Each structure stands twice: as C-alpha cells, then as structure tokens.
Amino acid sequence: MNKVNLAEKLALISDHWNPRVVGELNSQHVKLVKFAGEFVWHDHAGEDEMFLVVKGRFRMEFRDRTVELEAGEFLIVPRGVEHRPVAAEEVEVLLFEPAEIQHTGTVESPLTRHDWERI
Amino acid sequence: MNKVNLAEKLALISDHWNPRVVGELNSQHVKLVKFAGEFVWHDHAGEDEMFLVVKGRFRMEFRDRTVELEAGEFLIVPRGVEHRPVAAEEVEVLLFEPAEIQHTGTVESPLTRHDWERI
C-alpha cells in the first residue's frame, strides 16, 4: 500500500504508445503512457476507457468528431466506439480501464502490445 | 461523450467531504471531492478505493501508519482496510471507486452521504 508519484513513474517511460500499469483496483488498471503521433483506429467491444491528460495535449478522433484534450481534462470513451488518439507533440496520459482490455481491440498493428508491463 | 475539465468541476464544489460524480465507466465512478479537517475512521468491505491528489496535500491515516500525499500522487486503499483522510488545509482529490460504494462503509456519521450527486 504505497503511494504512486505520477511524475516519477512517467520519468521511467521513454517510448510511445506503450502503457505501463502503475496501479490495480477492483479488476481495473491504472496505467501511464506517453503518446506521440497517430495511433491506430480501434474500439473495445466490452470496455469503457478513460483518458486523463497529466501533461501536454492531444486530440481524440472519432469517426464523426474530434475532442481536444489538455492537462487536467479527461474523456471517457464508451465501449464499442471507434477512436484514434493523435498527439502533435508528446503528451502524458493516465488511463483507467478494465484489466482485461486489449490494447488495440481486435485490430493488430505494429503498435499493439499484448502484455502490460508494471513499473 | 464530452470531456471533463477537473478545475471547472472543482470550482462548483464549495463544501467538504461530499464527493460528486463526474464520470462513470465499467460500473466505476470518477468523483471529485474537497477535504478539510478530519474524516471518520471507516473501511469498505468489498471495494478498493483510489485517491489522486489534484491540488494541495493530505494524509491518509491507517491504524498502523500514515501516508502523506501531495498533488500528482495517488494511493489505492484496499478493501477491508480501515482508513481516515485528514487534511490540515483544503485539498482537491479525484476518487476512483465502484459505483456501489458506501461513503463511510458501515459507519454512520454526520458526514455520511447516501446519494452521489452528479455535476
């Protein structure tokens, strides 16, 4: 039962699109990730997903709209909704989502991660 | 599917120990709350609870130790563990916990809330 300092954990992350688990509760994961550039279009059939910006900004693209997010703002993407995060510059994001979630849904991409590293 | 700005929501809260729901996903609630002073000792038999400090600082007391938390840090209190948040000065906190959680566990206090207001 130790506290987690977001900045200390984020300092351990040097790559992009590779979420690390920093906490777990009620079968949900708390993850930290850095985005830069464009991710792949995907959805999660059974899981809602929360994105909270810690530092920087990015946009979440949907098929019919875009939501711009900056530090101190969060967005919940409901299950089944196709989305693609895009970051013009590096952004630090906290994710909250079920532990069983698949990184890119059913889409396979070079960016897809199949295991969740803990830091 | 609208984004939530933490500072804008926190500006709507003028009381203490009264968490407001600002998001829901996977049967979990995202809440915002301001603490000041001492809460009551309690535990949640079936729910883990996450406290992320947005602004300020507070301490989480356990029966055998205390954890000091400041902005950008979070703590997960496992189910069944007695705890009491104490804030020498007002602090802004984001909570993440199951939607069915009871505010003060099985303890009834003047601070106990039985409904979760959404803002």
Chai-1 contact restraints between the chains, C-beta under 6 A:
chainA,res_idxA,chainB,res_idxB,connection_type,confidence,min_distance_angstrom,max_distance_angstrom,comment,restraint_id
A,K3,B,V67,contact,1.0,0.0,6.0,A-B,restraint_1
A,K3,B,L69,contact,1.0,0.0,6.0,A-B,restraint_2
A,K3,B,E73,contact,1.0,0.0,6.0,A-B,restraint_3
A,K3,B,L75,contact,1.0,0.0,6.0,A-B,restraint_4
A,V4,B,F74,contact,1.0,0.0,6.0,A-B,restraint_5
A,N5,B,E73,contact,1.0,0.0,6.0,A-B,restraint_6
A,L6,B,G72,contact,1.0,0.0,6.0,A-B,restraint_7
A,A7,B,G72,contact,1.0,0.0,6.0,A-B,restraint_8
A,G23,B,I76,contact,1.0,0.0,6.0,A-B,restraint_9
A,L25,B,D48,contact,1.0,0.0,6.0,A-B,restraint_10
A,L25,B,M50,contact,1.0,0.0,6.0,A-B,restraint_11
A,L25,B,I76,contact,1.0,0.0,6.0,A-B,restraint_12
A,N26,B,D48,contact,1.0,0.0,6.0,A-B,restraint_13
A,N26,B,P98,contact,1.0,0.0,6.0,A-B,restraint_14
A,D48,B,L25,contact,1.0,0.0,6.0,A-B,restraint_15
A,D48,B,N26,contact,1.0,0.0,6.0,A-B,restraint_16
A,M50,B,L25,contact,1.0,0.0,6.0,A-B,restraint_17
A,V67,B,K3,contact,1.0,0.0,6.0,A-B,restraint_18
A,L69,B,K3,contact,1.0,0.0,6.0,A-B,restraint_19
A,G72,B,L6,contact,1.0,0.0,6.0,A-B,restraint_20
A,G72,B,A7,contact,1.0,0.0,6.0,A-B,restraint_21
A,E73,B,K3,contact,1.0,0.0,6.0,A-B,restraint_22
A,E73,B,N5,contact,1.0,0.0,6.0,A-B,restraint_23
A,F74,B,V4,contact,1.0,0.0,6.0,A-B,restraint_24
A,L75,B,K3,contact,1.0,0.0,6.0,A-B,restraint_25
A,I76,B,G23,contact,1.0,0.0,6.0,A-B,restraint_26
A,I76,B,L25,contact,1.0,0.0,6.0,A-B,restraint_27
A,P98,B,N26,contact,1.0,0.0,6.0,A-B,restraint_28
